[in-house]
């Protein structure tokens, strides 16, 4: 090497060192009682430019919650913001009352205290606000944090798990900072952040390292890979470990998705490399590609953002000395998936995604409807029976791909556009990529939690789409639970009685809007599970052909205890 080359290298190295920011490793909280305070703060994403932010227990983002499967936990979430909020435990299997969806509002200067037993497999989850119409705003300002769940099966494996040393949390985001403020609903998200900082740098030991990658962006998809062409091994997805590692050099991570990667850095001490997003390789139906929808109109400022269609660094890593007690070999086997079986399916539900109105801009920007409707807090879109195994099929009739998230459960992806999913998607997921003008099917089972009053959500995790109404609500009900009958102030009348055919008339004083109707036979088996709309306390429904006998008819409606009455069906 010539003297000029050496000098040039030293200069570049000095500039590189000055430009880097040490990767912050969030503090951890664990134990049976966790205190979180959602608060206002500030951050300098660019030197000298102070930007207003939100965070949990700090100015930006939040601590990592470390939970143990099978242990009870209470989380006290205090809202010190000037606006209402919620906190959703994204991916955790909890009751709807503990889920933190739009109905679990935390008013300013109040505390919400969900309590539950951790039921999930070892994996990486996250938490963030989920107020209807406020999610993008509050998440973009910085309100989000990671959750790590541990269990006995994961503990028995030789995996890196020294937090912040060889087990690294990576909250990957892009933000739009315009005139000193976080901007929303724009394509100008040109500030690349890892754990809340730009140009992040971290030293890793020369051994097997675990990277817990979360895409916490509002809309941008990352195509992960390493600048030195280093292969990595996917060991886990949204809801748990895979059966065996999947070796890749690229992985598409959409907003809301998580992936756990193992990287073997043995023998690479002294080397440096970057975790990249290879936007130049993204298909054009994904936000982050050079164009979306074959060049059709898209987000304001999208064509001005140099990140779109470009390759850029997310984090720089330098390889230091091994710790001496770390993982040295990538395991060949992990945890059996035991996926759901299509032979057990009780219900298949279609979900059609379409723009509210047709046009070039609307096919890209929306608003987007699911099954012909935008989100309505007073409407239950689907009713699911406790214990049922279901296929949910998403049909995307728009020019942009959507990451669809379902609360309550983890699912297995059956296919995408009729083809099997990628091998790394073979495990447990709670976000599924539905390609533009395409489809995706998932299979899941609804166990453990039923509530006739409090719904779960399903929605697009492109947060602008969610806030504009690309979201629906579903109830999980137990048709065999008699529940408490209505009081005399709200009686239930059905006619004709006995019933033979035609519409069955329903009357219940005080009921308005959408209600769920369930009909169970003498053995407790559900023979009908549908919805009807009450107006002035009246509704009707057409019953299926059923055998003569005595049945129990139940009606559930938001804000009311269930009604129940006996219905006699005659030949």
Residue pairs with C-beta under 8 A, 6 or more apart in sequence:
1 9
19 199
20 199
20 200
20 201
20 316
21 197
21 198
21 199
21 200
21 201
22 200
22 201
22 202
23 168
23 194
23 195
23 197
23 200
23 201
23 202
23 315
24 195
24 196
24 197
24 200
25 163
25 164
25 168
25 169
25 195
26 61
26 62
26 63
26 64
26 145
26 146
26 169
26 195
27 57
27 63
27 64
28 63
28 64
28 65
28 66
28 163
29 35
29 36
29 63
29 64
29 65
29 66
30 65
30 66
30 67
30 68
31 73
32 71
32 72
32 73
32 74
33 73
33 74
33 76
34 65
34 73
34 74
34 75
34 76
35 57
35 76
35 78
36 56
36 57
36 62
36 63
36 75
36 76
36 77
36 78
36 87
37 56
37 57
37 77
37 78
37 80
38 54
38 55
38 56
38 77
38 78
38 79
38 80
38 81
38 85
38 87
38 106
38 129
38 143
39 54
39 55
39 56
39 57
39 58
39 59
39 80
39 81
40 52
40 53
40 54
40 80
40 81
40 82
41 52
41 53
41 54
41 55
41 58
41 59
41 60
41 142
42 50
42 51
42 52
42 53
42 59
43 50
43 51
43 53
43 59
43 60
43 142
43 196
44 50
44 51
45 51
45 175
45 177
45 191
45 193
45 198
46 177
46 191
46 198
49 177
49 180
50 180
51 177
51 180
51 181
51 182
52 141
52 181
52 182
53 59
53 60
53 141
53 142
53 182
54 60
54 81
54 138
54 141
54 142
54 143
55 61
55 62
55 142
55 143
56 62
56 63
56 127
56 143
56 144
56 145
57 63
59 142
60 142
60 196
61 142
61 143
61 144
61 145
61 171
61 195
61 196
62 127
62 143
62 144
62 145
63 145
64 145
64 146
64 147
64 148
64 163
64 169
65 75
65 127
65 145
65 146
65 147
65 148
66 147
66 148
66 150
66 163
67 73
67 118
67 120
67 147
67 148
67 149
67 150
68 118
68 149
68 150
68 151
69 118
69 119
69 120
69 121
69 122
69 149
69 150
69 151
69 152
70 117
70 118
70 119
70 151
71 117
71 118
72 115
72 116
72 117
72 118
73 115
73 116
73 117
73 118
74 113
74 114
74 115
75 87
75 113
75 114
75 115
76 111
76 112
76 113
77 87
77 106
77 111
77 112
77 113
77 114
78 106
78 110
78 111
79 85
79 106
79 107
79 108
79 109
79 110
79 111
79 112
80 108
80 109
81 108
81 138
82 108
83 108
83 134
84 105
84 106
84 107
84 108
84 131
84 134
85 105
85 106
85 129
85 131
85 134
85 138
85 143
86 100
86 101
86 102
86 104
86 105
86 106
86 112
86 129
86 130
86 131
87 100
87 104
87 106
87 112
87 127
87 128
87 129
87 130
88 99
88 100
88 101
88 127
88 128
88 129
88 130
88 407
89 98
89 99
89 100
89 114
89 125
89 127
89 147
90 125
90 126
90 127
90 128
90 256
90 405
90 430
91 120
91 123
91 125
91 126
91 147
91 238
91 239
91 258
91 410
91 430
92 99
92 118
92 120
92 125
92 147
92 149
93 119
93 120
93 408
93 409
93 410
93 448
93 449
94 114
94 116
94 119
94 408
94 449
95 116
95 449
95 451
95 454
96 407
96 408
96 449
96 451
96 454
96 455
96 456
96 476
97 104
97 114
97 451
97 454
98 114
98 115
98 116
99 407
99 408
99 456
100 112
100 114
100 127
100 130
101 130
101 407
101 455
101 456
101 457
102 130
102 131
102 132
102 377
102 457
103 377
103 454
103 455
104 112
104 114
105 131
106 112
118 149
119 448
120 149
120 239
120 240
120 410
121 149
121 151
121 153
121 154
121 239
121 240
121 241
121 335
121 428
122 149
122 150
122 151
122 153
122 154
122 155
122 236
122 240
122 241
123 149
123 236
123 237
123 238
123 239
123 240
123 241
123 258
123 260
123 428
124 146
124 147
124 148
124 149
124 169
124 212
124 214
124 236
124 238
124 258
124 260
125 146
125 147
125 148
125 149
125 238
125 258
126 144
126 145
126 146
126 147
126 171
126 214
126 216
126 258
127 144
127 145
127 147
128 135
128 138
128 139
128 143
128 144
128 145
128 216
129 135
129 138
129 139
129 143
130 457
131 138
132 375
132 377
132 467
132 471
133 467
134 467
135 463
135 466
135 467
136 184
136 185
136 218
136 463
136 464
136 466
136 467
137 184
137 467
139 216
139 218
139 463
140 175
140 182
140 184
140 218
140 463
141 182
142 196
144 171
144 216
145 171
146 169
146 171
146 212
146 214
148 163
148 169
148 212
150 161
153 241
153 335
154 241
154 335
157 241
157 331
157 334
157 335
158 327
158 329
158 331
159 210
159 235
159 262
159 327
159 331
160 166
160 167
160 207
160 208
160 209
160 210
160 262
160 326
160 327
161 167
161 210
162 323
162 326
163 169
165 205
165 323
166 204
166 205
166 207
166 208
166 209
166 210
166 323
166 326
166 327
167 209
167 210
167 212
168 202
168 204
168 209
168 210
168 211
168 212
169 195
169 212
169 214
170 194
170 195
170 211
170 212
170 213
170 214
170 275
170 314
170 315
171 193
171 194
171 195
171 196
171 214
171 216
172 193
172 194
172 213
172 214
172 215
172 216
172 217
172 222
172 253
172 314
173 192
173 193
173 194
173 196
173 215
173 216
173 217
174 189
174 190
174 191
174 192
174 193
174 217
174 220
174 307
175 182
175 189
175 191
175 193
176 182
176 183
176 184
176 186
176 187
176 188
176 189
176 190
176 191
176 301
177 183
177 191
178 186
178 188
184 218
184 464
185 299
185 300
185 464
186 299
186 300
186 301
187 287
187 298
187 299
187 300
187 301
187 302
187 303
187 304
187 305
187 308
188 300
188 301
188 304
188 305
189 217
189 218
189 219
189 220
189 305
189 307
190 305
190 306
190 307
191 198
192 198
192 307
192 312
192 313
192 314
193 200
194 200
194 314
194 315
199 316
200 314
200 315
200 316
201 315
201 316
201 317
201 318
202 315
202 316
202 317
202 318
203 317
203 318
203 319
203 320
204 263
204 265
204 317
204 318
204 319
204 320
205 265
205 319
205 320
205 321
205 322
205 323
205 326
206 265
206 266
206 267
206 268
206 269
206 319
206 320
206 321
206 322
207 264
207 265
207 266
207 322
207 323
207 326
207 327
207 328
208 262
208 263
208 264
208 265
208 266
208 326
208 327
208 328
208 329
208 330
209 262
209 263
209 265
210 235
210 260
210 261
210 262
211 232
211 260
211 261
211 262
211 263
211 275
212 258
212 260
213 224
213 253
213 258
213 259
213 260
213 261
214 257
214 258
215 221
215 222
215 253
215 254
215 255
215 256
215 257
215 258
216 255
217 255
218 255
218 462
218 463
218 464
219 255
219 287
219 299
219 462
219 463
219 464
220 255
220 287
220 288
220 307
221 252
221 253
221 254
221 255
221 282
221 286
221 287
221 288
221 401
221 403
222 252
222 253
222 277
222 288
222 314
223 250
223 251
223 252
223 253
223 277
223 278
223 279
223 281
223 282
223 288
224 250
224 251
224 252
224 253
224 259
224 261
224 275
224 276
224 277
224 278
224 314
225 249
225 250
225 251
225 275
225 276
225 278
226 232
226 249
226 263
226 273
226 274
226 275
226 276
227 273
227 274
227 275
227 276
227 313
228 271
228 273
229 249
230 249
230 263
230 273
231 247
231 248
231 249
232 247
232 248
232 249
232 251
232 261
232 262
232 263
233 245
233 246
233 247
233 248
233 261
233 262
233 263
233 264
233 330
234 242
234 245
234 246
234 247
234 248
234 251
234 259
234 260
234 261
234 424
235 241
235 242
235 245
235 260
235 261
235 262
235 331
235 334
236 242
236 258
236 259
236 260
236 334
236 427
237 257
237 258
237 259
237 260
237 424
237 425
237 427
237 428
237 429
238 257
238 258
238 410
238 428
238 429
238 430
238 431
239 410
239 427
239 428
239 429
239 430
240 335
240 337
240 410
240 427
240 428
241 260
241 334
241 335
241 427
242 334
242 335
242 337
242 424
242 426
242 427
243 333
243 334
243 335
243 336
243 337
243 426
243 427
244 332
244 333
244 334
245 262
245 330
245 331
245 332
245 334
246 423
246 424
246 426
248 424
250 278
250 281
251 259
251 261
251 424
252 282
252 286
252 433
253 259
254 286
254 401
254 403
254 431
254 433
254 461
255 403
255 461
255 462
255 463
256 403
256 405
256 430
256 431
256 461
257 403
257 429
257 431
259 424
262 330
264 329
264 330
265 271
265 319
266 322
266 328
268 319
269 319
269 320
269 321
269 322
270 319
271 318
271 319
272 316
272 317
272 318
272 319
273 316
273 317
274 313
274 314
274 315
274 316
274 317
275 313
275 314
275 315
275 316
275 317
276 311
276 312
276 313
276 314
277 288
277 311
277 312
277 314
278 311
279 288
279 289
279 290
279 307
279 308
279 309
279 310
279 311
279 312
280 290
280 309
280 310
280 311
282 288
282 289
282 290
282 309
283 289
283 401
283 435
284 290
284 291
284 292
284 293
284 294
284 295
285 292
285 293
285 399
285 400
285 401
285 435
285 436
285 437
286 292
286 400
286 401
287 298
287 299
287 400
287 462
288 307
288 308
288 309
289 308
289 309
290 308
290 309
291 298
291 303
291 308
291 309
292 298
292 299
292 302
292 364
292 399
292 400
293 360
293 363
293 364
293 399
293 400
293 436
294 399
296 360
296 361
296 363
296 364
296 399
297 360
297 361
297 364
297 365
298 364
298 365
299 364
299 365
302 308
337 412
337 426
337 427
337 428
339 412
339 426
339 443
340 389
340 411
340 412
340 443
340 444
340 445
341 389
342 391
342 414
342 443
344 389
344 445
345 389
345 390
345 391
345 443
346 385
346 388
346 389
346 390
347 384
347 385
347 388
347 390
347 391
348 390
348 391
348 392
348 393
349 382
349 390
349 391
349 392
349 393
350 371
350 393
350 395
351 370
351 371
351 392
351 393
351 394
351 395
351 404
351 458
351 472
352 370
352 371
352 372
352 395
352 397
353 368
353 369
353 370
353 394
353 395
353 396
353 397
353 398
353 402
353 434
353 460
353 470
354 368
354 369
354 372
354 397
354 398
355 362
355 363
355 366
355 367
355 368
355 369
355 398
356 362
356 366
356 367
356 368
356 369
356 374
356 469
363 398
363 399
363 400
364 398
364 399
364 400
366 398
366 464
366 465
366 468
366 470
367 374
367 465
367 468
367 469
367 470
368 398
368 402
368 460
368 465
368 468
368 469
368 470
369 469
369 470
370 381
370 458
370 470
370 471
370 472
371 381
371 472
373 379
373 381
373 472
374 468
374 469
374 470
375 459
375 469
375 470
375 471
375 472
375 473
377 473
378 513
378 514
378 558
379 473
379 513
379 514
380 455
380 473
380 474
380 475
380 514
380 516
380 531
380 558
381 472
381 473
381 474
382 458
382 472
382 473
382 474
382 475
383 474
383 475
383 477
383 516
383 529
383 530
383 531
384 390
384 446
384 474
384 475
384 476
384 477
385 446
385 476
385 477
385 478
385 479
385 526
385 529
386 446
386 447
386 449
386 450
386 476
386 477
386 478
386 479
387 445
387 446
387 447
388 445
388 446
389 443
389 444
389 445
390 443
390 444
390 445
390 446
391 414
391 441
391 442
391 443
392 406
392 411
392 441
392 442
392 443
392 444
392 458
393 439
393 440
393 441
394 402
394 404
394 432
394 434
394 439
394 440
394 441
394 442
395 439
396 402
396 434
396 435
396 436
396 437
396 438
396 439
396 440
397 437
398 436
398 437
399 436
399 437
400 436
400 462
401 433
401 434
401 435
401 436
401 438
402 433
402 434
402 460
402 462
402 465
402 470
403 431
403 432
403 433
403 434
403 460
403 461
403 462
404 431
404 432
404 434
404 440
404 458
404 459
404 460
404 461
405 430
405 431
405 457
405 458
405 459
405 460
405 461
406 430
406 442
406 444
406 456
406 458
407 430
407 456
407 457
407 458
408 446
408 449
408 456
408 476
409 430
409 444
409 445
409 446
410 428
410 429
410 430
410 444
411 428
411 429
411 430
411 432
411 442
411 443
411 444
412 426
412 427
412 428
412 429
412 442
412 443
412 444
413 421
413 425
413 426
413 429
413 432
413 440
413 441
413 442
414 421
414 441
414 442
414 443
415 421
415 440
415 441
416 432
416 433
416 434
416 435
416 438
416 439
416 440
416 441
417 435
417 438
417 439
417 440
418 439
429 442
431 461
432 440
432 442
433 440
434 440
446 476
449 476
450 476
450 477
450 478
450 481
451 475
451 476
451 477
452 475
452 477
452 483
452 516
452 556
452 562
453 475
453 556
453 558
453 559
454 475
455 473
455 474
455 475
456 473
456 474
456 475
456 476
457 471
457 472
457 473
457 474
458 471
458 472
458 473
458 474
459 465
459 466
459 470
459 471
459 472
460 466
460 470
460 471
462 470
475 516
475 556
477 516
477 518
477 529
477 556
479 518
479 520
479 524
479 526
479 529
479 554
480 520
480 524
480 526
482 552
482 554
482 564
483 554
483 561
483 562
483 564
484 561
484 562
485 561
485 562
485 563
485 564
486 492
486 508
486 560
486 561
486 562
486 563
487 561
489 509
489 510
490 508
490 509
490 510
490 511
490 560
490 563
491 508
491 509
492 506
492 507
492 508
492 555
492 563
492 564
492 565
493 506
493 507
493 508
493 565
494 504
494 505
494 506
494 507
494 553
494 565
494 567
495 504
495 505
496 502
496 504
496 505
497 567
497 568
498 568
498 569
498 570
499 543
499 567
499 568
499 569
499 570
500 569
500 570
500 571
502 542
503 540
503 541
503 542
504 540
504 541
504 542
504 543
504 567
505 538
505 539
505 540
506 517
506 532
506 534
506 538
506 539
506 540
506 541
506 555
507 537
507 538
507 539
508 534
508 537
508 555
508 563
509 537
510 537
510 560
511 534
511 537
511 539
511 555
511 557
511 560
512 534
512 535
512 536
512 537
513 533
513 534
513 557
513 558
514 531
514 532
514 533
514 534
514 557
515 531
515 532
515 533
515 534
515 539
515 555
515 556
515 557
516 529
516 530
516 531
516 555
516 556
516 557
517 528
517 529
517 530
517 531
517 532
517 541
517 553
517 554
517 555
518 526
518 528
518 529
518 553
518 554
518 555
518 556
519 526
519 527
519 528
519 529
519 543
519 546
519 551
519 552
519 553
519 554
519 567
520 526
520 527
520 551
520 552
520 554
521 527
521 546
521 547
521 549
521 551
522 549
522 550
522 551
527 544
527 546
527 551
528 541
528 543
528 544
530 541
532 539
532 540
532 541
533 539
534 557
543 569
546 569
547 569
548 569
548 570
548 571
549 568
549 569
550 566
550 567
550 568
550 569
551 566
551 567
551 568
551 569
552 564
552 565
552 566
552 567
553 564
553 565
553 566
553 567
554 562
554 563
554 564
555 562
555 563
555 564
556 562
556 563
